[in-house]
């Protein structure tokens, strides 16, 4: 992996010059403009503070960006990750978040060493879409307090939502003012201006100016640290066996989400830049980054498609874009910390509300429901609901399991067609006992879900048949249950003095037959290449019977 990394770095920086450097610097500035308000917002929504979000963006951009599996990945705090962390911080506090982040980094490194990079390709698109929509709902629900100035209790988004029934919903008008102001600005901000100043940054700046001028009674971001080593950071004394055991499952959720988000981001952005992501190296980079970030008081990070796509569209050429974006955020934290501390929390909530809406892949959702494919719609809705109700990792497992079950159900039909012998097709020489011979054409997999269909069809046939030919050219696979069913069918037909021939058996099915000694049980002369040969063999047997 290290040799491949060095080789890719040489290719990436081959012919690097001042013009390329200037492109990377400008792209870094553009990405920083997008990342800064999001880092502030995601830091707060994670249950930490705005400073933690800034530190996460800085360290992730430097460490993960340099070690990344591609030249274009930009990592930092994300909305999806904050959806996990808000409940974790409520239950275990910030030290719990830091420990879980450290453990998740270890898990990602292990996943990299065992080459788990391809695992994301096994998750159906509708499951990922439902997962993203569920996260968007969690983010929006988690910002209700900050947006409206209300108070809720509970460790999950749903618990907080239902707590309003007891606590009431007293709205703070000054707070709502800033939230709505930012939402409106982000929605009406012209796309042309967005190339120079992102709508989220514009909304935050305008809200900050209003607050500085009016000084309304609203909750503000608060103190922004002027150091990369704040007091609230991972303490190794907290890494005790009991605590680690309690946080293993949350850490697994963080690691799974980091893997999914980072690899999906890499796959999507890779198409934009025509550069393939090294998935296992990306997991290694994410693992190392998430082990180091809590040492500086940051929250878990993943690659983010919003920032990555901006870097590519801004003309970024190498991974130095990630480094420059971190440097810009670092300078902003030191020089503009006193100003950023006055930003109303409801303004950040407005950013997250719009971000949550835009997170949804509306085109894909529209296609899902327009095509009216029940399987895909079920996968989407079940995964979305499971994401909101359960743990995010559980939601992915449920979504994949539902996909597997639906796939099995949709493909569990074994098509069976029974036909008489067509004398005109087989020729005049095959004329013996044709009226007592049937060909059973099988098409589809034969396994535990379809095996009884053959027995049901045989029950409907005349017991006086002298022979049956099983044409299996359309059977791609068979399991042990299906073979066991054939054993019983053979025993039953032998008792009725009905001869059996098998034709057109595919290689994979024949291997399973031999493995279970079925070919020895029925006799190797019972297998023919095609139905005509099987009929010829049967014709001779019936003559001399």
Backbone torsions as a table, in degrees:
resi	resn	phi	psi	omega
1	UNK	NA	-38.9	-178.8
2	UNK	-67.2	-42.1	178.8
3	UNK	-62.7	-41.6	178.3
4	UNK	-63.3	-37.8	179.9
5	UNK	-63.5	-47.3	179.7
6	UNK	-63.1	-41.7	179.3
7	UNK	-62.4	-43.3	-179.8
8	UNK	-67.2	-35.3	177.0
9	UNK	-63.4	-41.6	179.2
10	UNK	-62.7	-41.5	178.7
11	UNK	-67.8	-37.9	-177.5
12	UNK	-65.6	-39.6	-175.9
13	UNK	-100.9	12.7	177.2
14	UNK	-66.3	124.4	-179.3
15	UNK	76.2	17.3	-179.6
16	UNK	-66.6	134.0	-177.5
17	UNK	-142.5	-173.9	-176.8
18	UNK	-63.4	-36.6	179.3
19	UNK	-64.1	-43.0	178.2
20	UNK	-65.6	-39.0	178.4
21	UNK	-61.7	-43.3	179.7
22	UNK	-63.6	-38.9	177.2
23	UNK	-62.2	-41.6	179.5
24	UNK	-66.7	-39.3	179.8
25	UNK	-64.5	-46.4	-179.9
26	UNK	-64.3	-40.0	177.2
27	UNK	-64.2	-39.0	177.7
28	UNK	-62.5	-40.8	176.7
29	UNK	-62.9	-42.0	-179.8
30	UNK	-64.8	-44.4	179.4
31	UNK	-64.5	-39.3	179.5
32	UNK	-61.7	-37.0	178.9
33	UNK	-63.4	-34.0	177.4
34	UNK	-78.3	-40.9	-172.7
35	UNK	-74.4	-31.4	-174.3
36	UNK	-59.1	-54.8	179.1
37	UNK	-64.8	-34.1	179.2
38	UNK	-68.4	-38.2	178.7
39	UNK	-63.3	-43.1	177.1
40	UNK	-60.5	-46.8	-175.7
41	UNK	-67.5	-45.2	-177.2
42	UNK	-71.3	-28.1	175.5
43	UNK	-63.5	-45.1	179.2
44	UNK	-67.9	-44.5	-176.4
45	UNK	-70.7	-12.4	177.6
46	UNK	-82.5	-6.2	-177.2
47	UNK	93.8	-1.2	176.7
48	UNK	-96.2	-125.8	175.0
49	UNK	-145.0	175.8	-177.3
50	UNK	-61.5	-36.4	179.3
51	UNK	-60.7	-38.4	178.8
52	UNK	-63.2	-37.2	177.9
53	UNK	-65.7	-41.2	178.1
54	UNK	-63.9	-45.6	-179.8
55	UNK	-61.9	-40.2	178.5
56	UNK	-60.4	-45.8	179.9
57	UNK	-62.9	-38.7	-178.1
58	UNK	-67.7	-53.8	-176.5
59	UNK	-67.3	-41.4	179.6
60	UNK	-63.0	-41.4	179.4
61	UNK	-64.0	-36.7	-179.4
62	UNK	-77.3	-52.8	-172.8
63	UNK	-79.0	-57.7	-176.5
64	UNK	-67.2	-38.1	-179.8
65	UNK	-60.7	-42.4	-178.9
66	UNK	-70.5	-38.7	-176.4
67	UNK	-89.9	-1.8	-171.2
68	UNK	-55.1	160.5	179.1
69	UNK	-81.8	3.8	177.6
70	UNK	-155.7	168.2	-175.7
71	UNK	-82.4	-7.6	-168.5
72	UNK	-114.1	-8.2	-173.8
73	UNK	-70.0	130.2	174.5
74	UNK	-118.8	119.4	-176.4
75	UNK	-108.6	158.9	178.4
76	UNK	172.1	-170.2	177.9
77	UNK	-69.0	144.6	-178.7
78	UNK	-131.3	163.1	179.1
79	UNK	-65.4	-39.4	-180.0
80	UNK	-61.9	-42.1	-179.5
81	UNK	-68.1	-37.9	-179.9
82	UNK	-63.5	-27.9	178.6
83	UNK	-64.6	-33.9	175.7
84	UNK	-75.5	-44.0	-168.5
85	UNK	-71.1	-28.5	-177.5
86	UNK	-62.6	-42.1	177.1
87	UNK	-70.6	-36.5	-179.9
88	UNK	-65.7	-43.1	-179.4
89	UNK	-68.0	-33.4	178.1
90	UNK	-65.2	-38.8	-175.9
91	UNK	-83.1	-43.9	-171.7
92	UNK	-114.8	-3.4	-178.5
93	UNK	77.8	179.6	-177.3
94	UNK	-65.6	-35.3	178.0
95	UNK	-62.5	-34.0	175.9
96	UNK	-64.1	-39.7	177.3
97	UNK	-63.7	-44.4	-178.8
98	UNK	-64.0	-43.2	-179.5
99	UNK	-65.8	-43.6	179.6
100	UNK	-62.6	-37.7	177.3
101	UNK	-63.2	-45.2	179.4
102	UNK	-61.1	-45.1	179.9
103	UNK	-65.7	-39.2	179.5
104	UNK	-64.1	-35.5	176.3
105	UNK	-61.9	-42.3	176.5
106	UNK	-60.5	-42.1	-179.5
107	UNK	-64.6	-38.3	179.9
108	UNK	-67.8	-36.5	176.9
109	UNK	-65.0	-43.3	177.4
110	UNK	-61.8	-42.6	178.1
111	UNK	-61.0	-37.2	178.1
112	UNK	-65.7	-45.0	-178.8
113	UNK	-64.3	-32.3	178.7
114	UNK	-92.4	9.8	174.0
115	UNK	56.1	54.1	177.4
116	UNK	-86.9	10.0	-174.1
117	UNK	-60.6	-25.1	-176.9
118	UNK	-86.9	-2.1	-172.4
119	UNK	-63.9	-30.3	-177.8
120	UNK	-64.2	-28.0	-178.0
121	UNK	-67.2	-13.7	179.3
122	UNK	-89.6	-2.7	179.9
123	UNK	-93.8	120.5	-178.7
124	UNK	-61.2	151.0	-178.8
125	UNK	-59.4	-40.9	-178.6
126	UNK	-65.8	-30.4	176.7
127	UNK	-69.1	-44.0	178.7
128	UNK	-63.5	-40.5	178.7
129	UNK	-63.5	-43.9	177.9
130	UNK	-64.9	-38.3	178.0
131	UNK	-61.8	-45.5	179.8
132	UNK	-64.6	-42.4	178.6
133	UNK	-63.8	-39.3	177.8
134	UNK	-62.9	-41.7	177.5
135	UNK	-63.2	-40.9	178.9
136	UNK	-60.3	-40.6	178.2
137	UNK	-64.2	-42.5	179.7
138	UNK	-62.6	-42.8	179.5
139	UNK	-61.8	-47.1	-178.9
140	UNK	-62.5	-45.2	179.5
141	UNK	-63.7	-35.2	-178.9
142	UNK	-70.8	-14.4	-178.3
143	UNK	-102.8	4.7	-178.7
144	UNK	-60.4	-44.6	-179.4
145	UNK	-60.2	-49.4	-178.5
146	UNK	-67.2	-33.7	-176.8
147	UNK	-74.2	-41.0	-175.0
148	UNK	-104.1	-7.9	-179.1
149	UNK	76.5	24.3	-179.7
150	UNK	-94.9	-179.7	178.6
151	UNK	-131.7	135.7	178.1
152	UNK	-135.0	166.1	177.3
153	UNK	-131.6	156.5	179.6
154	UNK	127.7	159.1	-177.8
155	UNK	-95.5	-16.9	-179.3
156	UNK	-118.6	164.0	-179.0
157	UNK	-61.2	-40.1	-178.9
158	UNK	-69.6	-39.5	178.2
159	UNK	-61.9	-41.9	178.3
160	UNK	-65.1	-39.8	-179.5
161	UNK	-62.9	-45.4	-178.9
162	UNK	-73.3	-19.7	-179.9
163	UNK	-67.9	-19.6	178.6
164	UNK	-65.3	-23.8	178.7
165	UNK	-64.1	-31.7	179.7
166	UNK	-92.7	-40.5	-172.9
167	UNK	-87.0	-15.3	-175.6
168	UNK	84.5	178.5	-176.7
169	UNK	-136.5	65.4	179.2
170	UNK	-75.3	117.9	-175.3
171	UNK	-91.3	137.4	174.8
172	UNK	-96.9	111.7	-175.5
173	UNK	-62.3	-42.7	176.9
174	UNK	-59.3	-38.5	179.8
175	UNK	-65.0	-47.0	-179.8
176	UNK	-62.4	-34.0	180.0
177	UNK	-55.6	-48.9	-178.0
178	UNK	-68.3	-37.2	179.1
179	UNK	-63.2	-48.6	-179.3
180	UNK	-66.8	-37.4	179.0
181	UNK	-56.8	-48.6	-178.9
182	UNK	-66.7	-41.4	178.9
183	UNK	-60.1	-46.5	-179.1
184	UNK	-63.1	-44.4	-179.9
185	UNK	-60.6	-44.1	-178.1
186	UNK	-66.8	-30.9	-178.3
187	UNK	-80.1	-33.6	-175.8
188	UNK	-99.9	-5.1	-177.1
189	UNK	-62.2	121.9	-177.5
190	UNK	-60.9	141.3	-179.6
191	UNK	-61.4	-33.3	179.5
192	UNK	-61.2	-42.7	179.4
193	UNK	-68.8	-29.7	-179.4
194	UNK	-61.1	-23.1	177.9
195	UNK	-68.9	-25.1	-178.3
196	UNK	-105.1	-31.4	179.0
197	UNK	-146.4	110.0	-178.6
198	UNK	-57.1	147.4	-177.2
199	UNK	-59.6	-36.0	-180.0
200	UNK	-65.5	-41.9	178.8
201	UNK	-66.7	-40.3	178.4
202	UNK	-61.7	-44.3	179.1
203	UNK	-60.5	-43.7	-179.9
204	UNK	-64.6	-43.0	-178.7
205	UNK	-63.8	-45.5	-179.4
206	UNK	-65.0	-41.5	177.7
207	UNK	-62.7	-39.1	179.5
208	UNK	-65.3	-43.3	178.8
209	UNK	-61.9	-42.6	178.4
210	UNK	-61.4	-42.0	-178.7
211	UNK	-68.7	-38.5	178.3
212	UNK	-64.8	-34.6	-179.0
213	UNK	-79.4	-41.9	-173.3
214	UNK	-98.1	-25.4	-179.8
215	UNK	50.3	54.0	-178.6
216	UNK	-72.5	154.4	-178.8
217	UNK	-78.5	80.0	178.9
218	UNK	-130.6	160.7	176.1
219	UNK	-73.6	134.3	-179.0
220	UNK	-111.1	170.5	-177.8
221	UNK	-59.0	-41.6	-179.5
222	UNK	93.6	-169.3	-172.5
223	UNK	-60.7	130.1	173.7
224	UNK	-99.5	126.4	-177.5
225	UNK	-64.2	145.2	177.0
226	UNK	-105.7	24.5	179.3
227	UNK	-146.7	156.0	175.5
228	UNK	-88.3	2.9	178.7
229	UNK	-126.4	68.3	-179.6
230	UNK	-69.6	167.9	180.0
231	UNK	-64.1	-37.5	-179.1
232	UNK	-84.4	93.1	176.5
233	UNK	-151.5	174.2	-174.8
234	UNK	-63.3	129.6	174.8
235	UNK	-110.1	124.1	-177.0
236	UNK	-64.2	-19.8	176.6
237	UNK	-67.7	-17.9	179.1
238	UNK	-81.1	-13.8	-178.1
239	UNK	-80.2	71.0	177.3
240	UNK	-101.9	154.6	-173.0
241	UNK	-57.1	-43.8	-178.9
242	UNK	-62.6	-42.8	179.9
243	UNK	-66.8	-42.4	179.9
244	UNK	-61.4	-42.2	179.9
245	UNK	-61.5	-42.8	179.8
246	UNK	-64.7	-32.2	-173.0
247	UNK	-98.3	5.5	-178.9
248	UNK	-63.6	-43.3	-178.5
249	UNK	-68.1	-46.6	174.4
250	UNK	-58.9	-37.6	178.8
251	UNK	-64.7	-37.6	177.4
252	UNK	-64.2	-39.0	177.1
253	UNK	-62.2	-44.0	179.5
254	UNK	-63.8	-44.6	-179.7
255	UNK	-63.6	-42.7	-179.8
256	UNK	-63.9	-42.9	179.2
257	UNK	-66.1	-42.1	178.2
258	UNK	-60.5	-40.0	178.9
259	UNK	-64.8	-48.6	-176.7
260	UNK	-64.2	-49.8	-178.0
261	UNK	-62.5	-45.4	-175.8
262	UNK	-66.4	-43.5	-177.3
263	UNK	-73.5	-36.2	176.5
264	UNK	-67.2	-39.6	176.7
265	UNK	-61.5	-44.6	-179.9
266	UNK	-63.6	-40.1	179.9
267	UNK	-66.5	-42.7	-178.8
268	UNK	-69.3	-48.1	-178.8
269	UNK	-69.0	-30.6	179.0
270	UNK	-60.4	-34.7	176.8
271	UNK	-69.1	-34.7	179.7
272	UNK	-67.0	-37.6	-176.1
273	UNK	-101.8	-2.4	-178.5
274	UNK	58.0	46.3	179.0
275	UNK	-139.2	127.8	-176.6
276	UNK	-81.2	138.9	177.8
277	UNK	-82.4	135.3	170.5
278	UNK	-84.9	98.5	-169.2
279	UNK	-62.7	-43.4	-176.8
280	UNK	-69.5	-35.9	176.4
281	UNK	-68.4	-35.8	177.1
282	UNK	-62.6	-41.3	177.6
283	UNK	-64.2	-38.4	177.1
284	UNK	-62.6	-43.7	179.4
285	UNK	-63.6	-44.6	178.3
286	UNK	-62.4	-38.2	179.5
287	UNK	-65.1	-48.0	179.2
288	UNK	-62.4	-43.7	-179.9
289	UNK	-60.6	-44.7	-177.1
290	UNK	-76.1	-14.0	170.5
291	UNK	-80.1	-32.2	-177.3
292	UNK	-85.7	-35.8	-174.1
293	UNK	-55.6	-45.9	-179.7
294	UNK	-64.1	-20.8	176.7
295	UNK	-67.7	-19.7	178.0
296	UNK	-104.6	3.6	178.3
297	UNK	87.2	19.9	178.9
298	UNK	-96.4	171.8	179.6
299	UNK	-104.6	165.5	-178.2
300	UNK	-56.0	146.0	-178.2
301	UNK	-124.1	157.7	171.6
302	UNK	-142.7	168.7	172.1
303	UNK	-67.0	142.9	-175.3
304	UNK	-122.5	124.5	-176.5
305	UNK	-66.5	-32.8	-179.0
306	UNK	-61.8	-50.5	-179.3
307	UNK	-70.8	-38.9	-178.7
308	UNK	-64.5	-43.7	-179.8
309	UNK	-65.7	-36.0	176.9
310	UNK	-63.4	-41.6	179.7
311	UNK	-60.7	-41.9	-179.4
312	UNK	-69.5	-45.9	-178.8
313	UNK	-66.6	-27.1	179.7
314	UNK	-79.9	-1.7	176.2
315	UNK	92.7	16.3	178.2
316	UNK	-62.2	138.7	-175.5
317	UNK	-107.2	-35.9	-174.9
318	UNK	-132.7	-179.9	179.8
319	UNK	-70.9	-6.1	175.7
320	UNK	-66.2	-20.2	175.5
321	UNK	-57.0	-42.6	179.3
322	UNK	-63.5	-40.4	179.8
323	UNK	-65.4	-46.5	-178.5
324	UNK	-65.1	-36.5	178.7
325	UNK	-64.8	-36.2	177.8
326	UNK	-67.6	-40.8	-179.8
327	UNK	-63.2	-41.5	179.4
328	UNK	-63.6	-43.5	178.8
329	UNK	-65.4	-37.7	178.4
330	UNK	-62.8	-46.1	178.6
331	UNK	-63.0	-41.5	178.6
332	UNK	-61.7	-38.9	-179.2
333	UNK	-64.5	-39.9	-178.5
334	UNK	-76.5	-40.0	-173.6
335	UNK	-89.7	-31.8	-173.8
336	UNK	-112.6	13.7	-177.1
337	UNK	-57.6	-40.8	-177.8
338	UNK	-66.4	-34.6	177.6
339	UNK	-73.5	-44.6	-178.4
340	UNK	-63.5	-27.1	179.7
341	UNK	-65.4	-19.6	-178.3
342	UNK	-91.7	0.5	-179.5
343	UNK	-67.1	128.3	178.0
344	UNK	-64.4	138.0	178.2
345	UNK	-62.2	-31.6	-179.8
346	UNK	-67.7	-25.8	175.5
347	UNK	-67.1	-42.8	176.1
348	UNK	-65.5	-36.3	177.3
349	UNK	-62.6	-38.2	177.2
350	UNK	-62.3	-41.5	176.9
351	UNK	-59.3	-43.9	-177.5
352	UNK	-71.0	-33.8	177.1
353	UNK	-61.4	-46.8	179.1
354	UNK	-68.3	-39.8	178.2
355	UNK	-60.4	-42.5	179.1
356	UNK	-61.0	-41.7	178.3
357	UNK	-63.1	-44.2	-177.5
358	UNK	-75.0	-17.3	177.8
359	UNK	-62.9	-32.4	-178.1
360	UNK	-65.5	136.2	175.1
361	UNK	-85.0	82.4	-172.2
362	UNK	-63.1	-32.9	179.1
363	UNK	-66.3	-42.3	178.6
364	UNK	-66.9	-40.5	179.1
365	UNK	-63.6	-43.4	178.3
366	UNK	-60.8	-42.1	179.0
367	UNK	-64.1	-41.0	179.8
368	UNK	-56.8	-49.3	-175.9
369	UNK	-80.5	-27.2	177.9
370	UNK	-68.4	-39.7	-179.1
371	UNK	-74.8	-18.0	177.1
372	UNK	56.1	37.0	174.5
373	UNK	-85.4	108.9	-172.4
374	UNK	-59.0	-36.7	-178.7
375	UNK	-62.0	-48.6	-178.5
376	UNK	-66.2	-40.2	178.9
377	UNK	-64.6	-41.2	178.6
378	UNK	-63.1	-44.2	178.8
379	UNK	-60.0	-43.9	-178.6
380	UNK	-63.2	-51.3	-175.1
381	UNK	-67.4	-42.2	-178.9
382	UNK	-64.9	-44.2	179.7
383	UNK	-65.3	-41.6	179.6
384	UNK	-61.4	-48.0	-179.5
385	UNK	-65.2	-40.7	-179.9
386	UNK	-64.7	-35.2	178.9
387	UNK	-64.4	-40.6	-179.2
388	UNK	-72.8	-39.8	-173.1
389	UNK	-85.1	-41.3	-174.4
390	UNK	-109.5	-173.4	173.0
391	UNK	-66.8	147.9	-174.9
392	UNK	-63.3	-37.2	177.8
393	UNK	-65.5	-41.2	176.9
394	UNK	-60.7	-38.0	-180.0
395	UNK	-61.9	-42.9	179.1
396	UNK	-64.2	-43.6	179.4
397	UNK	-61.5	-45.6	179.5
398	UNK	-61.2	-44.8	-179.3
399	UNK	-60.4	-44.8	-180.0
400	UNK	-67.5	-42.2	179.5
401	UNK	-63.1	-42.1	176.8
402	UNK	-61.3	-40.2	179.0
403	UNK	-61.4	-42.6	179.8
404	UNK	-64.9	-45.5	-179.0
405	UNK	-62.6	-44.2	179.9
406	UNK	-65.2	-36.7	177.9
407	UNK	-64.1	-43.5	179.2
408	UNK	-62.8	-44.4	-179.5
409	UNK	-63.7	-40.0	-178.4
410	UNK	-72.8	-21.7	-177.4
411	UNK	-114.1	19.3	-176.2
412	UNK	-93.6	4.8	-179.0
413	UNK	-87.0	124.7	175.1
414	UNK	-100.8	114.4	-179.7
415	UNK	-80.6	124.4	-178.8
416	UNK	-125.1	128.8	178.8
417	UNK	-132.8	125.6	-179.7
418	UNK	-106.0	128.3	-177.6
419	UNK	-129.0	152.7	171.8
420	UNK	-77.9	166.8	176.8
421	UNK	-77.1	128.2	177.8
422	UNK	-91.1	104.9	-175.9
423	UNK	-62.8	-34.9	-178.2
424	UNK	-65.1	-29.1	-178.1
425	UNK	-83.5	-34.9	-174.1
426	UNK	-90.3	-13.7	178.6
427	UNK	99.7	161.4	-175.2
428	UNK	-73.0	-23.7	-176.1
429	UNK	-70.1	-20.9	178.2
430	UNK	-98.1	81.4	-171.3
431	UNK	-121.7	-0.4	-175.1
432	UNK	-89.4	127.6	170.1
433	UNK	59.1	26.9	-177.7
434	UNK	-62.0	-32.2	-177.5
435	UNK	-70.4	-12.7	-179.4
436	UNK	-109.0	14.0	-179.5
437	UNK	-121.5	138.1	177.9
438	UNK	-128.3	148.8	172.8
439	UNK	-108.7	125.0	177.9
440	UNK	-104.1	109.3	179.3
441	UNK	-87.9	122.3	-179.2
442	UNK	-109.8	134.9	178.9
443	UNK	-141.9	118.2	-178.6
444	UNK	125.8	167.7	179.7
445	UNK	-70.7	143.3	175.9
446	UNK	-108.8	110.3	-179.7
447	UNK	-148.9	-170.5	-173.3
448	UNK	-58.4	-23.6	-179.0
449	UNK	-86.0	-14.1	-175.7
450	UNK	-123.0	-7.2	-170.0
451	UNK	-60.3	-36.0	-175.2
452	UNK	-72.2	-15.4	-179.6
453	UNK	-63.6	-35.9	178.6
454	UNK	-64.7	-43.8	-179.9
455	UNK	-62.4	-40.0	179.5
456	UNK	-63.4	-39.6	178.7
457	UNK	-68.2	-40.9	179.2
458	UNK	-62.9	-34.1	178.2
459	UNK	-62.7	-28.0	-177.7
460	UNK	-85.4	-7.2	-178.3
461	UNK	-87.0	161.9	178.8
462	UNK	-69.3	128.9	-179.6
463	UNK	-69.1	-11.8	-178.1
464	UNK	-89.2	7.8	179.1
465	UNK	-61.8	142.0	179.6
466	UNK	-91.5	-26.0	-177.4
467	UNK	-157.1	150.4	175.3
468	UNK	-134.0	132.8	175.0
469	UNK	-107.4	122.5	176.3
470	UNK	-93.8	105.9	177.2
471	UNK	-88.4	111.9	-170.1
472	UNK	-115.6	25.3	-179.9
473	UNK	-62.9	-26.6	-178.3
474	UNK	-94.7	12.1	179.7
475	UNK	-101.7	106.6	-176.7
476	UNK	-80.6	-24.0	-175.5
477	UNK	-156.5	159.9	178.2
478	UNK	-150.5	141.5	178.1
479	UNK	-107.1	-177.8	-176.2
480	UNK	-62.7	-35.0	179.2
481	UNK	-64.6	-41.2	178.4
482	UNK	-64.7	-40.3	178.5
483	UNK	-66.4	-40.8	177.4
484	UNK	-60.2	-37.9	177.8
485	UNK	-63.8	-37.9	177.7
486	UNK	-66.0	-37.0	175.5
487	UNK	-57.3	-46.2	-179.0
488	UNK	-66.7	-37.8	178.7
489	UNK	-64.0	-43.0	179.2
490	UNK	-61.9	-45.1	178.9
491	UNK	-60.0	-42.6	-177.9
492	UNK	-65.7	-44.3	-178.2
493	UNK	-70.1	-31.7	176.4
494	UNK	-64.2	-39.4	178.4
495	UNK	-63.1	-28.9	178.9
496	UNK	-90.5	7.5	-177.8
497	UNK	57.0	36.3	178.8
498	UNK	-103.4	124.5	-178.9
499	UNK	-80.4	154.8	-173.7
500	UNK	-130.5	139.2	171.7
501	UNK	-136.0	146.5	176.6
502	UNK	-117.7	134.6	179.9
503	UNK	-132.9	154.1	174.2
504	UNK	64.1	33.8	-177.8
505	UNK	-77.5	127.7	178.8
506	UNK	-73.1	159.3	-172.7
507	UNK	-59.4	-43.5	-177.9
508	UNK	-63.0	-39.3	179.2
509	UNK	-68.4	-40.5	-179.7
510	UNK	-64.2	-35.9	177.5
511	UNK	-61.7	-42.8	178.5
512	UNK	-65.8	-38.4	176.9
513	UNK	-60.0	-46.6	-178.3
514	UNK	-67.5	-36.7	180.0
515	UNK	-63.0	-32.9	178.9
516	UNK	-98.1	8.9	177.3
517	UNK	60.7	26.3	178.8
518	UNK	-69.3	-35.1	-179.9
519	UNK	-63.3	-34.9	178.0
520	UNK	-72.2	-34.4	-176.3
521	UNK	-67.9	-41.6	-177.3
522	UNK	-92.1	-14.2	-178.2
523	UNK	97.1	130.0	-175.6
524	UNK	-66.3	-21.2	178.0
525	UNK	-75.7	-1.5	179.1
526	UNK	-85.2	-5.3	-177.5
527	UNK	-107.0	126.3	179.9
528	UNK	-128.2	162.5	-178.1
529	UNK	-69.1	-40.0	-178.4
530	UNK	-144.6	173.6	-175.2
531	UNK	-66.5	-33.4	179.9
532	UNK	-63.7	-46.3	178.2
533	UNK	-63.5	-38.8	178.5
534	UNK	-63.3	-38.9	179.9
535	UNK	-68.0	-38.9	177.3
536	UNK	-61.8	-44.4	179.6
537	UNK	-64.1	-42.1	178.5
538	UNK	-63.5	-40.5	-178.1
539	UNK	-58.9	-43.2	179.8
540	UNK	-67.2	-40.7	-179.4
541	UNK	-65.0	-39.3	-178.0
542	UNK	-70.8	-30.2	178.2
543	UNK	-64.0	-42.7	-175.0
544	UNK	-94.2	2.8	-179.4
545	UNK	-70.6	NA	NA
